[in-house]
């Protein structure tokens, strides 16, 4: 899949999900997150529609592998990995409230360590918003 994604890439990924083994999730997950919830850039770019179906379908097929990888991304000291994990967790949490509960601990941990995240992306940045949304979905599902 090409960085930035496209509708064609999302369709191709969705069409080939039956051939993606759980141990391949780590390799395809970043691109599917970029298709589902593209990184907000500080300068104007041609916007593409969000394409969450491939990521959601991969999660439906391999929930443990997807959630495990997202949980790993959420605890990374690397801010860009954390951002990627936050955006992926939000997409899954928006669609699956039970998964939101399983991802909430990592999202809360990331928020607690959020000083570096705020410095890199701003307090109202996309990653911070994604973490808040994941935590909110978890709480809505199981207050």
N, C-alpha and C positions, 0 to 999 in steps of 0.2 A: 504494500500500500504506500502511496506517495504521501509525503508530509503535506498537511493541509487538507487532504482528503477530497473526495468528490462524491457525488451521487453514484457514479459508476463504480467507484472503489467500494462504497458501502454495499451496493448490490452484489458485487463480486465476493466480498467477505461473507455476507449473509448466505449466499448460494453455496459456499464451500465450508460452512461451519461443521457439517457432518464429518469432514476430514481432518478437523483440528483436534488433536489429542490433548488431554489435560496438561501434559508437560510442554506443550507448545503455546499455552496461554500467555506466558510471560513475554514471548516474542511478539505476539500479535496485539496484545492489550494496549500498548501506547498508541498505536495508530488508530485503534477503534475508539479510544478515549478522545483523540484529536478529532475524529469524525463526529463523535457524539456531543462533545462540549469543547469546541475549539478554544485555544488559548486567546484571551483578549490581548491584543497588541496595542502599544501606546500610540500608534499612528494608524491612519485610515487605510484599510485594505478592502479589496472586493470581498464582501461577506458571502458566505455560503450558508445554506440552511443547515441546521443541526441534523445529524444523521444518527440518532441513538439506537436504531433497530438492531444493528449488527452487534453492538456491545450488549444490549439486553438479551439478544438471542444466544450469544456466547455464554452469558451468565446463566441463562435457563438451561443450557446444555452442560456446563461445567461450573456450577455455583461455588463449590469449595475452592477450585483453582482460581477463579476470578476474585473471589472475596479474599482469599489468602494473599494473592499478589497485591491487591489494593491495600490490605492491612500492612503489608511490608512497605509499600510506597509511603503510607501515612506516617511511618516511624523513621523514615530516612532523614539524616541530618542535611542532605542535599535539598535545598529549597525547591529546585525545579522538579525533583522526583515527588516531593510532598505535594506540590501544586498539581501534578499529573494525577496522583492518587486521590486528592481532594475532588478534582473534577470528575473522575471516574466513579468515586463513591456517591457523589451527588446524583449522577445519572441512574445508578442502580437503586439508590434510596428513593428517588422519585417514582420508581416503577414497582419496587418491592419493599413494603414497609417492614417485613420480617428481616430481610437482609439489612435494612437500615439499622435495626437493632444490633445486628452482629457487627456492623461497621462503626457503630457509635463510639466504642471505646477508643479506637484508633483516631477518630475525628476529634474526640474530646482531648486526647493526648496531644494531638497536633495543635489544637487551639491553645492549650496550656503553654506549649512551647512556641507560641505564635509571635513572639517579639521579632525574631529573624524573618518570619513570614511577612509581618507588617512592614518591616524595613525594606524588604525586597519588592513587595507588591502593593503596599499601602493597606491601611486598616479596613478600607471598604473594597479591597481588591477581590478579584474573581475567586481565588483560592479560599480566602477567609469566608466569603459568601457561600461557597460550596460546602465548606465544613459546617457552617451554621445550618445550612439546609439539611445536611445529612443528620445532624443532631436533632433538628426539629422533627424530621420524618420519623426518627426512632422514638422520640417522645410522644408524638401523635399516635403512633401504633401501640405503644405500651407506656402510658404515663405512670 
